[in-house]
Amino acid sequence: MNGDDAAVAASLTDAARAIRAVPEVSLACHVSPDGDALGSMLALHHVLRAAGIRSIASFSEPFVVASHYRMLPGLELLTRPDAFPREPRVMVTFDSGSLARLGDLEPSAKAAEELIVIDHHVSNERYGSINVIDPDAAASGVLVRRLISRLELPLTRDAAVCLYAALVCDTGRFQYKSTTPAVFELARELACFDLPIAELSRTLFEEHRFAYLQLLADALQGAVLVPNKRFVWTKVSQADLARHGVTFEEVEGLIDIVRRTREAEVACVLKQGPDATWRVSLRSLGSVDVRDIAERQGGGGHRFAAGFTSDESAEAVVARILDAL
């Protein structure tokens, strides 16, 4: 076991000990959660509840779950952020690289007696009292599975569904370079719970409202390829969303379409939030470390996938990215 593996193992032991020491655990993932964040949090929520350990799970406003994740069991068990404990004894965060990414739940994290941070982003700011951080893990869900083992609690079918969603979302359906033999072994373990894999895959990745497809057509029509930078980008404004009757959460997967551009090494989608700021998603084939670009703008992520938020114009944001490239 190398030093990093030993550190992760020790942090998992500390996290399990802290969770076992209290009657109730508060769980939170980052704002506008993706499949890994939501699946990881719900998985531990299911396991703790099944073991008789009280837990509360939530995320910041806008308290809306994208329709892609409607098959995840336990959505009805989520607690609105205004009812989340203000001074939790033990709080666990999932897939959140910084306190700011917790949004409305940041004050609770700062006030927690013990703050456990579970994440696989190398850019994580290690803001917890116990940091379970493993950049080599394919998803935060991988670390949650290890934590469940360390807690010596049985995995439930509902938790297995959530962990599988976390795994397939952050490995791009087992297409990214993070897909290792260990990833397939975890998928095999989870599949033994008779998961609805076909239905889950369609809901997560392939099913959209017709209104979204119309917006997608406009977004692709407006996409810009910068050949000398091997860069492709497009944007979706609040006006675009309103014109097509599409929610902000529905366009989460747009980047996965844009990144298919053969001529581009780096793909970018700018999505305008309700507050008029731009949520910037970056994807790379690998020769460019988009995490470095995102960190320069106050964001973070991985070499292959990263993001940040900006209140500049879309054109100014793209100019910054091109300068970095």
C-alpha positions, 0 to 999 in steps of 0.5 A: 500500500503506497502512501496515498492509499494508506492515507485514504484508508486511514481517512475511511476508518476515521469517517466510519468511526465518526459516523458510528459515534452519533445518532444522526448523520447529515448528508449534503452534495453540491448544488445542482447535483449530477449523477455521482453526487446524488447517487453517492449521497442517496446510497449512504442515506439508504444504507444508514437508514436500513441499519437504523442510523438516522440520516438527513440528505439534502442539497442547496437551492435550486432544490430541483432534481434533473429528470434524468435521475428520476429512477434513483430510489430515495428522492422522496427521502430528501430534505429541503435545505431550509430544514437541514440541521444548522449545527450538525454533529457529523456532516458528510459532503459528496463530490463537492470540491469546496465549501462554496459548492455547497451553496445554502448548506455551506454555513451548516458545513462550517458549523459541523462538529465533524465534517467528512468530505468524500470526493475524487477531484484532485482539486478538492480544497480539503475543507473537512476535519476528515478528508476522504479524497482519492483522485484515482477513484473513478467516482465519489460513489467508489469511495462511498462503497468503501465507506459502507464496507468500513462501516460493516453495513450491508449494501441494499438494492436501493443503495446499489442502484444509486451507486451504479448510477454514480459509477456510470455517470462519472465513467461515461458509461465505462468509456473514460480512461478512469474505467479500470478493472476495479470499476468493472468489478464494482459494477459486477457487484452492483449488478448482482442486485438485479438492477434495472440496467437497461431502463436506468441507462435510457433514463440517465443518458438517452431519454429527452423531451422533444422540447430539449431536442429542439433546443439541442438543434439550436445549440448545435447550430450555434456551436463554434469550432476554433480549428487552430485551438482544436476547441469547440463551444456553444452556449445556452442562455436563459432566453433559449431555455424560456423559448423552448420551455426547457429547464436548466437541469435538462441541459446537463448532458449537452456537453456530452454531445458537443464533445463528440466533435472529431476536430476538437480536443477540448469541448465547452458548453456555457449554460446561463443560470437563473442568476444570469451567471454562466456555468461553464463545463469543459471536457478534454480528450486528455492531452489538455488538462482542463482542470488547470484551465478551470482552476485559473477561473476559480473552479476545479475538476479533473484532467478530462472534465472540469468547470467553473462559474463566471459573471462575465459575458459568454464571449469574454469567458471563451476568450479566457479559455482560448488564452489558456489553451 
